[in-house]
Amino acid sequence: MANSFAFSMAPVDVSQDGETLRRSLHRAQMKAKIKALLLVSPLLLFIVVTFLVPIGQLMMRSVYHDGFSSNAPNLAAWFEINPEGTAPTEEAYTALVADLQLMNQTKTAGGAGTRINYSVPGARSLFTSTARAAKNLQPPFKEAVLAHDARWEDPLLWTAMRNAASPWTLDFYLTGMDMRYGKDGGVELLPSGERIYLWLYAKTFILSGIITLICLLLAFPIAHLLATLPPKTSNLLMILVLLPFWTSLLVRTTSWIVLLQGQGVVNSLLVATGLIDDSGRLSMIYNQTGTIIVMVHILLPFMVLPLYSIMKVIPASYVRAARSLGATPWTAFWRVYLPQTLPGIAAGVLLVFILAVGYYITPALVGGADGQLFSNQIQFHMSRSNWSQAAALAAMLLAGVLVLYWLYDRLIGIDKLKLG
Amino acid sequence: MRFPAYATVSDRLFYYAYIAVCALIFAFLVAPILVIIPLSFNAEPYFTFTEEMLRLNPEGYSLRWYRMLGALGMQNPDETGLVQWWSDLWANATWVDAAKNSLIIGFWTHCCRRCWGRWRRSASPGRRCRSAGLSWRS
């Protein structure tokens, strides 16, 4: 009796080695998960090392620059004690001369001057020349420094030095938004003739929008044709879409130069057919038109492929049913066919727009003067080793794309997106 | 194209116009690639079609650039010994170097993709996505 009682009280789900089933299942699942994680860990590491770390560094560089602050401890201390708006006193000049002597010894006057030069043009040469002379300057330092170079009196220079005394700065974003520090210490827009970035920023987004729209208009008919033709023909035509997709971007860009240049194929054909005069050859390359044409060509497959994959699964009977119920061809297209292609349109538009916003090689090659995009300015600053400015501009571009992405999510819904 | 019996004249016209537009767009897509091929046989160092090329004069065409590219970077392209010539090509030619790089990068990219897909599959047995020329699982 006692024996059978003990048996009935034992847990029902005991496996052979005395463990509960739940625990052993849990352990088996954990093992599978760890295995999967180990399998993918090289790739995760790769993503962290090649994406997250560089982007983090980029963000960091855009707000952190210690070129001046690490080499000017005395000035930093003076700025610490004296609030903003204090006119530079003899003590300030004493600190300045001490720092310049230090810079001369460690040969860092160029680096520190470069940091100030971003805000006040000409500051670099001022720093290097004064640093060379610093060890011969005698007190009172204010007169001595001003006698060496009167530009040291400039309040803008002192504002710039005060801002650079801390390595954390928003100066690069200010420059990126065409702003600077005014005489009163506040922030002001540059005079309209000197603004570069704001208009370029807007133009990048406008041009990307135009390119996306043209891509959509061109891709829609051919995607529809590919999706409705019998597979034998459509596979053949699909090669025409994939051929440019598989060809190198540089090859395509340069071959557009052959086609569109002044003595190029298109112009020669137009002249030969008598449509235009020999003197009136169209300038279609090395300007904004060139950028648009070539970028549309390069990005068109990115619009065709998602559209095609959506159109492929839309049954043709819907439009036929609409027509047989009395809809005009236009109504059947607009009210029945188009709404079904929306996920493909959404995916294609997002893909093409985001690619277009960051485009760099094509505008650099065929854009000439007025066809440049924001990325070309980023490249310009990188080539001049002004990494912080390049990083700030890149972060601005990223922010713009994120805002548009958020808007897109609010208006259309990211779950509508369908890449395949 | 066989039209259904109820297709009107405007239906047919619209269809032909639609085909014509599509043909133009396809021409736009492949034109640059078609243009660059004959231009690569240019005998002159100019980035335009020369008079001779337009008149289909054989003088205007040559394999000059292919020959130049094939031997670019080689120590001694005029070497007559076959073994030396091939080993020189394998070790020094710029295009062989580039091709090696492409193969190595392509191979590892492919491996990473396969690993990623495997992990995604084991994590969530989702549906299979297809798109022309591209296919992946999500």
Interface residues (C-beta under 8 A of the other chain):
Chain A: A32 A36 L37 L39 V40 P42 L43 F46 L218 P221 I222 L225 L226 L237 M238 L240 V241 L242 L243 P244 F245 T247 V251 R252 T254 S255 W256 I257 V258 L259 Q261 Q263 G264 V265 S268 H297 L300 P301 L305 P306 Y308 S309 P329 L419 G420
Chain B: D11 F14 Y18 I19 V21 C22 I25 F26 F28 L29 V30 A31 P32 I33 V35 I36 L39 F47 T48 F49 C112 C115 W116 R118 W119 S122 A123 C129 R130 S131 A132 G133 L134 S135 W136 S138
